[in-house]
């Protein structure tokens, strides 16, 4: 009985780890030829953007873009902001852009003034699209806060990372390495 329980537990852990890594995995740089295009931004009105006029992928062509899907009541999201701001400062002189996608979990997070106040409170200077209707969330096929998507210079989704990220942690190193690899591509 103990052997069966041990084997069942081991299989469960393996399957669970495989399932989670499939969610948190990244698209390999080598798979670029098969990478899908990043979905068009779904919100075209200036009221739907903070720190920017509405953007489109033609304006961003030639830049590597980090999309940060977040919501302001999610502590995993805002605990990632110091790292995100550091990446922005470090790579700001490169052809690199961060765009926040604020997809609210709760009704109080849908208020534009509240989102703008949180963007100011957290010191976010990059463009933030307000995705109150979850249209961009659905276009990405997203399921979690925070999720970071990396888009190459041609507008193709090349990698995604799920979860809170801090300067120097393993995920941060992977994301930054992916960004630098994409910046080096011609």
Residue pairs with C-beta under 8 A, 6 or more apart in sequence:
23 143
23 144
23 162
24 161
24 162
24 163
25 160
26 159
26 160
26 161
26 174
26 178
27 35
27 157
27 158
27 159
27 160
29 158
29 159
29 178
29 181
29 182
31 158
32 152
32 156
32 158
35 152
35 156
35 157
35 158
36 156
36 157
37 57
37 155
37 156
37 157
38 57
38 65
38 67
38 149
38 151
38 155
38 156
38 157
39 136
39 139
39 140
40 56
40 57
40 139
41 54
41 55
41 56
41 57
41 129
41 136
42 129
42 131
42 133
42 135
42 136
42 139
43 49
43 54
43 129
43 130
43 131
43 135
43 136
44 54
45 54
46 53
46 54
47 112
48 54
48 129
48 130
49 55
49 127
49 128
49 129
49 130
50 115
50 116
50 119
50 127
50 128
50 130
51 119
51 124
51 125
51 126
51 127
51 128
52 126
52 127
52 128
54 129
55 99
55 127
55 129
57 155
60 97
60 151
60 155
61 153
61 154
61 155
62 95
62 153
63 95
63 96
63 97
63 153
64 94
64 95
64 96
64 97
64 150
64 151
64 152
64 153
64 179
64 182
64 183
65 96
65 97
65 98
65 99
65 150
65 151
66 84
66 87
66 96
66 97
66 98
66 99
66 148
66 149
66 150
66 151
66 175
66 179
67 99
67 100
67 101
67 140
67 148
67 149
67 150
67 151
68 80
68 84
68 98
68 99
68 100
68 101
68 146
68 148
69 101
69 103
69 137
69 140
69 142
69 145
69 146
69 147
69 148
69 149
70 77
70 78
70 80
70 100
70 101
70 102
70 103
70 145
70 146
71 77
71 102
71 103
71 104
71 105
71 106
71 109
71 145
72 78
72 102
72 104
72 109
72 114
72 115
72 118
73 105
73 106
73 108
73 109
74 105
74 145
74 146
76 145
76 146
76 163
76 164
77 145
77 146
77 164
78 118
78 122
79 164
79 166
80 146
80 164
80 165
80 166
81 122
81 123
81 124
82 166
82 167
83 165
83 166
83 167
83 172
84 98
84 124
84 165
85 123
85 124
85 125
86 167
87 98
87 172
87 175
87 176
87 179
88 98
88 125
88 126
91 179
91 183
94 183
95 153
95 183
96 179
96 183
97 126
97 127
98 126
98 127
99 126
99 127
99 128
99 129
100 119
100 124
100 126
100 127
100 128
100 129
101 128
101 129
101 131
101 136
101 137
101 140
102 109
102 115
102 128
102 129
102 130
102 131
103 131
103 132
103 134
103 136
103 137
103 142
103 145
104 110
104 115
104 131
104 132
105 145
108 114
109 115
110 132
112 130
115 128
115 130
119 128
129 136
131 137
140 147
140 149
140 157
144 162
144 163
146 162
146 163
146 164
146 165
147 160
147 161
147 162
148 160
148 161
148 162
148 165
148 175
149 157
149 159
149 160
150 157
150 158
150 159
150 160
150 161
150 175
150 178
150 179
150 182
151 157
151 158
152 158
152 182
152 185
153 182
153 185
158 178
158 182
159 175
159 178
161 171
161 174
161 175
163 171
165 171
165 172
165 175
166 172
